[in-house]
Amino acid sequence: MRPAPQIAVLGGGAWGTALAQTLTVAGNRVRLWARDLATVDAVNGNHSNPRYLPGMALHPDLTACDDLAAAIGGAECVLSVVPAQTTAAVLLQVRSVIAPGIPLVLCAKGIEAGTGRLMSEIVQEVLPVNPPAALSGPSFASDVAAGLPTAVTVAAFDIETAARLAVFLSTPTLRCYSSDDLVGVEAGGALKNVLAIAAGAVVGAGLGASAQAALVTRGFVELRRIGASFGARPETLMGLSGLGDLMLTCGSGQSRNFAYGRAIGRGEQLDGLPLAEGVATAGVAWRIAQERGIDAPITESVAMILDRTITVREAVSNLLARPLKSES
């Protein structure tokens, strides 16, 4: 009888822990790598992660470590769930311990701020003998960890790899659809974070549900424009990793990006808030739009709000004062 598949999950935050939990419950042998020794000790000793998933009981078979070689050794698949802005640094460490041909599934959603690289481009440069893939879609860590039904997209550059990984990573409660539009899946996941900050800011400023709906709808137009400039296919951006993820994150305080934007709209202190990937992505997304001649006023507004160049209400006034034009 073939032993249960072994999977390495890099990143002991909420999303990494949730994926490790659901994969362990499904019968896989999972090793969770975390930098934080307190998290490692909590997972191994108390079967919990109180810092990132408080109140969630973890499967006793899930093990954690702070040694990359120990986490990755023997793994048939590696999930990278470290923040987008630290992915390159972590993969440079991974390079010496991962075997050739082992797929690297990217689960963080972002664009590298300094270079404008998508996460798959980093994998191609740092780990050229390991096929990159991405897992993305409308999914809150707490839902996935609790075994609530969730659907996501798993993408790779070729459909055979994507389909194989979708089967490998699917569980009774996590349904994975496959796609060969890796760039489209990555672009949708990264850009929706910027719009979630905008939606949260509108809600926090008390500007009403109508303004929120208009912003999300027009923001999705920008997402499609910028995504298309990367080569994303329209049907990908209309799917789980684009529109689906946008719907989830632009309307719930469980979204870190929405919560960050809401705090901005309320004029609250931002220090100490959980990491919101859209904060780093907004500026680079606006820079890319400028360089490629893409009309993206909402993306620009978010970048300017985060730079404290304008306030939320000033941004909305500027958007309303733009010349009238055809919707399509």
ABEGO torsion letter per residue (X at the ends): XBBBBBBBBBEABAAAAAAAAAAAAAGBBBBBBBABAAAAAAAAAAGBBAAABBGBBBBAABBBBABAAAAABGBABBBBABBAAAAAAAAAAAAAABBBGBBBBBABBBBBAAAGBBAAAAAAAABAABBBBBBBEBBBAAAAAAGBBBBBBBBBABAAAAAAAAAAABBAABBBBBBABAAAAAAAAAAAAAAAAAAAAAAAAGAEAAAAAAAAAAAAAAAAAAAAAAGBBAAAAABAABAAAAAAAAABAABAAAAAAAAAAAGBBABGBBBBAAAAAAAAAAAAAAAAGBBBAAAAAAAAAAAGABBAAAAAAAAAABBBBBAX
